[in-house]
Amino acid sequence: MGLLNALVDSADRFKDDLLPIGYTIPGQSVWVINIDPAGGEAVVKKKSIDKVPLTPKDRTSSKTSPTLLVDKPSYAVGIPNQEIKSDAKAVATKEHAAFVKLLFDAADATGNLTIKTIATFISDEKNLKSLKFPTIPKKSDLITFQVGSEAWPTDDPAVQRFWETYIQKRLGGEERTCVVCGHHRRTTRIMPFPVKLFGYSPQILSFNESAFCSGGGTKDSPFIASICFSCAGRVPQVLQHLLLLDKNAEGKDANSGRHAVVLARDDAKGGTKQPLRNQVAVFWTKEPLHLVTLGSSHEVDELPRLTLADLEELPTKDQPAYASQLREMLEAPWEGGASRAALAMNRFYLAILSPNKSRLVVREWLEQDIEPVHRNLARYINALQIIHPDGRGIWFPPLAAVLAALQSPTSAKRKIDEKPRLPQVDPDLTRKLIRCMFTGTKPPQALLIRALHCFRIPDPPTDNDQQHERQMLRRMALAAAMKLVLTYDRSEQEERAMEERHTEYDDDSDYKKQSPYLCGCLLAILEAIQARPGKKVNTTLVDRFYGAASTAPAMVFGNLINMATKAHLPKLRRENMETFMLRNGEKVNINDLMTECCDQIDKAGGFPPPLPPEQQAQFALGFYHQRAELRRPKK
């Protein structure tokens, strides 16, 4: 089953939330001309409206095609568009006449007296000239009508049915078997409605070559995809509903909604904007399904959102709520004791979409049984979760945080001022990561290479708490990405052992016994020796030597150990500052800790020669774990 079939099959689930076919939520305020039924002066104001008829995609510069009750100024009130090359006034007159005729046709077919009043009013030239707009309408503005305090005519079910039937006749082609629903019905010549996505309005289907058409059609035939009007109208309505995003405090679209999470946005300006840089993940189940936690019931649709969406606010003390909520849901039973047969009849769908100027781009399409998705998500977060850099807890960073960290943003006090050093992550890497989450495929090796590159870039010191929290979240996301690649196909014991420096599973870990990991631990210990309490260091040895130490340990560590034993440790000894407090409150002599780590490296074969990427990642995790062990979280 493909995306179109899944959207049509899921329409019954969302039927109470969908707009009527041929309607949309306007992305802008609309000019509302309120007509006085007593014959007084009409009042013109801009208002927000929840739904309006949508202009079908058959409108061109040379073809007049009105939209019912709401349209651009040239159609609605005959205001000429001075930017067109032909006679603007003549064109506006023709378009307005078509708009008025459509209103009279709708009034006759539905018996709606409000529409008849509107049509009569705007067919009178004197009434149009008497309209007083606060500002001159722009050519792209929308204008609609209301009569006094009467209900919006667009809310009348009879009007909605008229508009659907009218579009079907206007865009209808010959009768054929629909490739989506399988019924023998009248097909559409074109897909009637676009989808609004990231400020663009792409078609779900668009064909510029006959080879891409289906059902025997060509790009010049009266049918291009052999899709009936019912399916062609319902698909964009369901998809538009799934794409709805929550609103933030400023009333703007947030980066996630009930069924959608924005993975990437193109923030470029002017001519450098590229619509394909925008990506959104859309997910849903064919039928609603719930998991029961203590005192709560959660839709399965929440699982992808908790895994993908960015943090609404940075955690400052404990692990964030999304991590514990997802863990509870993955361990919870199905509501009502859903049987395996019922689960097998349900389906999980996920698509990654980008807009192009003329068509929708489907970057990934997943269709899975419910139980494997549930199981694969648990496996993914187990392989991803890791200790926080200051040791405050173990959890997994959401995908949005990982993708942001892989761009290595510059660090600034205000998040808005942080700019990426590296280009946006390859969409193919994002696609493979999401496949790993939901289908259980291996994470891409490119993830480890990119994370290694970003991990080497140091963060500047800062006294700003929010800036520091963002720095630590990025460190955590990069370390988690490397752990995911290293441990995904390993045992559960290896996954748990690589969450932090010391665990009950260390004896079962191969990585922790190898010299690359131990060398990373040693570098963190040497850093702590240099940056002893009370001493400010402009450039740490990690800033200077991390790149060399993580790629060729044998070439670097001799000098670093010599520097520590001759320059830094004697000062710590004289000032009685050799004792360090570990994360768990245990006190340790830092010299003894360094000696113990060096002994472990000797047992593992000594300092290794140049390291390949996988061993560089082991080094990075050793360094990260030991750093977290030597840092105490804020209380």
N, C-alpha and C positions, 0 to 999 in steps of 0.2 A: 504494500500500500504506500502511496506517495503522500506528499504534503496536502494536495488538494482533496484527496479522498479522506484523509484524517480530519481535515477541517469540516467537511460536509458531514461526516459521521458523528462529529462532536457537537454539531449545531443544536441537537436536542438538549444536551446538557446545559448549554448557556442560553437557551431560548428566552428566559425571563430577563436576561441582561442585555440582549442584543437590540440594536436599533432596527427599525423597519428597513426592509430592502430598499436601497436607493436613498438612504438618509446618512448623515454624518454629523459629527460634533465639530462645529466651526472652530478653527484655530485662531479666531480673531473676533473682536467685537463687531456687531452688525448694526448698520443704520436701520432703525425701526421707525416707519412712518405710521403714526397712530391716527387713524381717520375718525373724526367725530361723527357718530351716526346721526346727530341732530343737525348736521350741516355746518358746523363751526370749522374753524381753521385747523388743519392737520398739524400735529406736533411731531418734530423730527428729533430723535435722540439716538445715541449709540448705547447698545445694551449687549449683555452676554446672554446667549441663548443656548439651551442644552442640545438641541438637534435641529437640523434643517435638511431639506432635500439636497441631494448631491448632484452636481453637474456631470452628466455622462461624458465619456471620453470621445464621443463622436464630434464634439465641437471643434471647428477649425476656423481659421481667419476668413475663409470663403463660404462657410456653411453656417446658416442661422439655426441654432438649436437652443431654445429657451429652457430654463429650469423652473419648475413650479414654485411660485410664491417667493422665491429668493434668488437674486441674481445680481450681476454687476450693474453699475449705473446705466450703461447704454441700453440694456434690456429692461431693467425695472422701471426707469423713469425717462428714458430717451436722452440722457446726457451724452453728447458725442465724445468719443475717445479721439483726441486730437493727434495721437501718435500714429494712427493708421494712415497708410499712403493714399487710399482712395477717399472719396467724398465722405467725411466723417459723419456729417449730419444725415445724409441719405442712409448710411449704414445703420446709424442709431435709430432712425425712424423705422426701418425694416425690422430691426431686432425688437424694438418695443412693441410693434404691432404683433409679432409672433408671440411675445410674452403675454400680451393682453388676450389674444385668441386662446392660448392654452388655459388661461384663467377661466374664461367663459366656458370652454369645453369641460373643465373640471367642475365648475358650478352646475352645469346641466347634468353631468353624469352622477354627481354625488348629492345634489340637492342642498349643498352647503351655501347658506345665504350670506355668510361672512365673505366667502370668496367672490360671490356675485357683487357685493358692495365694493370690494376692493377693485374688481375689474371695471366696474362702472366709474369709479372715482378716477382711476389712472387713465381711462380712455378719453377723458376730457382734458384738452390742452390747457384750459384755464386752471384746472386744479394742479397740473404739473408745474405751471409757472408760479403758482402761489406757494409752493413748498419752500421753506426757509431752512437750509442746512446751516448749522453753526460754522462749518468749514466746507470747502469744496470737496466733494467725494473724489477719492483717487480711483483710477481706472480698475484697480483690483479689489476695491471695497465691495462688500455685499450689502444689499438693501432688501428688506422684507417689510411686511405690512401687518397691522393689527387694527381691529375696529373697536374703539373704546376699551371697555374692560372685558370684552368677550374673549373666550378661549382662543388660543392660537389655532388657526385652521389646520396647521401642519400636524396637530395632535389628533385630528379626527381620523379614526380607522378607515372610514370610507375614502378620505382623501389619500391616505397612505396606500390603499389598494389601487386607487386610480393611478397614482404615480408609478407604482410597480408595473401595472398593466400597460401603461403608456410607454414606458421605457422598453418593455418587452417587445411591443409592436415596432417601436422605432428602431431597435437594434436587432430584431429577429432575422434569422436566416432560414434555411430550409430545415425540414424535419429529418433528424438522424438519431442514431443511438448515442446517447451521451457517454463519453469515455470515463466520466467520474461516477455517476449514479447508475448507469446501465439502462435507463429508461429511454424509450423512443419519444423524443420531444423536439420542439423547435429549438434549434441552436442559435447562438449569438454570432453576429458577424465579427464583433470585437469583444474583448472583456470590458464590461460596461463601466466599472468603477475602479479607481486606483486605491492604494493604501497610503496613508500618511505616515511617514517615517523619517525622523531627523530633519524635518523641514522640507522634505522632498515628497513627491506624489507619484511613485512608480507604479506601473502596471504589474500585477502578479504574473501575467503571461504576456509576452510580446514577441512577435516573430518578424525578423527582417530577412529571412531566407525561407524558401518553401521547404527545404530539407528539415526544418525544425517543426513544421506543422504536423498535426496528428489527425487520425481518422480519415486520411485521404485528401485533406485540404491543402491548399497552397496559399501563399500570402496574398494572392489576388482573387481567391475564390470567396463565395459568400459565407464560408465557415473556415476558420483557421485551426481550431482545436477540437471541433465537434463536442462542445460543452453546452449543455442546456442553460437557459436563462436562470432557472432556479439555483443551480450550482454556481454559476458565474456571479450571481448576486449575493449568495449566502457566503461564499468563501471569503471575500474581503470584509464582510461584516464580522464574521467570527474572528478572523485574524486581527482586525482593528481592535476588537474587544480584548483579545489576549495581549495586545501591545500596550494597553493602557498602563501608564506609570503613576505612582503616587506623586503627591505634591509636597514640595519642601516648605520651609517656613516662609519663604518669599512668594509662595504660590506658583512657583515654576516646577517643571517636571523634575522629579528626582531621578536617580539612576536605577530604580527597580520598582516593580509593581507586583501584583499578585501572581502573574504568569510570565513576567518578563524581567530581564536584567540587562542593562546596558554594559557591554564588555569593552567598548572603545568608542570614543567620540573624536571627531575631527574638529579641533579647536583653531585650525588655521583661519586666516582672514583673507578676504578678497579672492584674487585669482588663484591662490595656492590651495584653496579648499578642494578636497577630493571626497566625494560622497562614499566611496568604497572603504575609506578609513573608518567609517562608522560601522559598528557591529552590535547586534542585540540578540540575546538568546531568548527564545520563546518556548515555554514548556507547559504541558498539561496532560491530564489523563482522560481517556475516553469517557469514563464514568467517575463521579466523585468517590473518593476512597479516603477513609480516615484512620489515623493511628491514635490510640488512647494512652495518654500519660497521666500522671497523678492529677486528677481533678480537671483534666482538659482533653479536648478532642482536636486534632490537627489534621488538616487536609494533607494528603501525600504531596500535593503541589508545592507545599512549603519546603520540602527537602531540597529541591534544586535551588530555590531562592536563598536558603541559608548557606548553601555551599558556594554560590556564585557571587552574591551581592556584596558590595563594599560595606565597610563598617559605617554606621550612622554617626558614631562618636568613638573616639579612641579610648580603649580601656586604660585605667590609671592604676588600679590596684589588683583586681582579681581578673580571672579569665572572662571574656565578654559573654553576654547572655546567649548569643547565637550558637556558640560552641556547645554549651551545656544543653541547650534546647534540642539541637540536632542529635546529640548523643542520646538524649532521652527518647527522642522519636525513633531512632534506629533500633533501640532496645525494646520499644513498646509493641504490644500486640495490635492486630488489626481490630478495628471497631466492629462489634457484633460477631466476632469470631469468623471473619470472612473465610470461606472455604477455598481450597486450592482451585476448585472448578471455577468459582466466581473470580478469583484473581487471574486465572488463565483467560477468561473472557474479556478482561479489561486490558488496556494498553497504555503505555507511557510514550509520549511524543516529545521531541525536542528539535528545534530548528535554530540555526544561526543565520541571521539575515543581515544584509546590507542593502542600502538603496543605490541604484544607479539613476541617471537622469531619465531613462526611458523604461527601465524594468527593474523588478525586484531580483536580487541576487541571493540564492540559497547556498550558503557556504557549507552547511552541514545539515543532514537530516538523519535523525535517529528514531527508530521505532522498536520498543522493547517490551517484553513481558514485565510485569510489576516486580515480581520477586527478585530477578537478577539485578534490577536497578537498585533495589533496597540493599542487596548484598554487596554489589560493586561499590556503592557509595561508602559503606562501612569500611571496606577494604582500602579505599582511597584515603579517607581521613586518618585511618590508622597509620598508613605509610607517610602521610604528610605532617602529622602533628609533631610538635617539638617544643622544647622549653623556651620560654620567653627570654630575651637577652639579659634581663635583670633577675631571672629566676622566679618570677612571681607565679608561674603556673605553666602547664602544658596544654596546648590546644593547637588547632590548625588555622592558618590564615585563609580567608576566603580567596577565591580565584581573582577577584578584582584587585586585592592587595598584592597578589603575586605578579599579575600583569603590570601593575604600576611600578613595582620594585624592579622589574626587568627592563624598565626604561631609565633606571638610575637617575632619578630627578635630582636637581640641585637642591641643597637644603637652605631653607629660609624661614624666618619667624612666622610669616603668613603662608598658609598652604597655597593661596592663589598666586604667590610669587615664585613657587617652585616649578622649574621648567625641566623637561626631560633632556638628558645628555644624549641619549640613544634614540633612534627612530622607533616607531611603534612596533610591537612584537608582530612577527609574521603571522598572518591569519591562520596559516596552516598549523603553526605551533599551538595556537589557541584551540583550533579544531581538534587536534590530537589529544590535548589535555582534557577536553570535555568528553571525548570518546573514552579516555582512561577512567574518568569519573563514573560514567553511566554504563559502559559496555565491558569494562575490565581489560581493555587492551593496554599494552605497556606504555608508560609515559615516554615522550620523545627524547632522544639523546640531546637534541638541540636545546632542550630546557636546561640541562646540566651545563652545557657550554656557555649559554647566555648568563645563567646565574653565577657561574664562576667569574666571568668577566666583570659583572656588576659588584660582586662581593669584594673584589680587590680595591674598589674605589672607596677611599676613606670618607667618613662624614666629618665635617668641621665641628669643633667643640662649641657648645652652646649652653647658655643659662636659661633659655626659654623652654618651659616644660612641654608645651605642645609640640614645638619643633623637635625636642628630644624624643618624645613619644612616637612621632612619625618616623624618625630615624630608626628607632628600635623595631618598629613594625616592619620596616623595609628589610632590616637585617634578618628578622625572623622569617619573613616570606622567602628570602633568598636561601637561607639555610634549609627551610622546609622543602623548597623545590629540589635542592640537591639530595636531601634525604629521601624524597619520593622516588627519584630515579634510582638511587642506590639500593633501596630496600623493598621496592614494590614486588619483586619476584623472589624475595628472600622469606625466611621463616617469620612467624609472628614474634618469636623471641628476638630476632635481629631488629625487627621494627621497633619493639619496645626498648631494646637496649640503646638504640641510637636516638632516643628521645632526649636524653640528658647524660651528664658525665658518669654518674654512678647509678646503676639500677640492679635489681635482683637477677637480671637476665644477662649480665656481662660475661659470665662464663660460657654462654652459648653464642656470643658474638664473635664473628671472624674479624670484622673491621676494627674492633677496639684492641685487638691483640697485634695489629699490624703497625709498622713504624710510621706510615704517613699520618694516621690518626694521632698517634702519640706525639709526633713532631708538632702537629697543630696545638696539642695541649701544652707542649713545652713553650711554644711561642707566646701563648697567653700568660703563662707563668712568668716568663722573662719580661713581658709588658708590665705585669703587676709589680715586679721588682723595680723596674725603672720609674713607674708612675706611683711611687710610694705615697702614702697619705701626707698631705700638706705640701707636696711639691708640684708646681705647675710646669708642664713640659709643652713647649710650643709644637715640636715635631717628635712624635713617639717613634720607637724603633719599628712599630707595626706600620706606621705611615711610610717609613723609609725602606723597610726590608720585607714586607709581607709578600710582595710579588715574587721576589727572588727565593725567599724561604719556602713558599708553597710550590714552587716548580723545581727547585734544585736544592733540597735541604742540606746535602753534604757539602755544598759550596759556602754555606752561610752560617750554619749553627755554631761552628767552632769559634768564630769571631764573636758571635752574640753571647755565648756562654762565657767566654773570656772577659768580655766587657762587663757582664753581670757580676762575676766573681771578683774582679779587681776594682771595679769602679762603684757599683751600686750596692752590693751586699755588705761591704765593709761599713758604708755609711749607715745602712739600716741597723747593723750590729751596734755601732757606736751610739746611735740614737734610740736603741732598744725598740726597734720597730719591725723586727723580723716576724712577729706573730700576726697572722692574718685571720680574719673571721670568715668562715665559709658561709654559704647561703643557709645551711641548716643550723647555724649557730655554733658549729664546732670550730675550735681554734687550731691553727696549724702553723708550724714554722715554715716560712716560704722557702728557706734554703733546703730543708728536708724534702719539701714537695718537689723542688727542682731536681734534687738528687734521685729521688724515687722515680721520677719520670725518665731521667737519663738512663737509669738502670733498666727500665722496661724497654726503652729503645734499643739498648745493647742486646737484650734477650731476643728482640724481634729481628735482629740482623744488622743493627746500626743505622746510621743516617743513610737514607736511600739516595740513589742517583736521580737524575731528572725524572719527574713524575708525569705519567699520562693524565688526561683529564679526570678519569674516575678516581685516581688516587689523590689528585689535587682536591677533589670534592671531599674525600675522607679527611684530608688535612684541614680543610675549611671547617668541617663539622667538629673535629677535635678542638680546634681553636675556639669555635663558637661555644661548645659545651663547657670548656674550662673557664672561659670568660664569665659565663653565666654562673658557674660554681663559685667564682671569686667575687661576684657582685651580690650585694644584698638588696632585695627589693625595698622600695619605699613603703613605709608604714602609713 
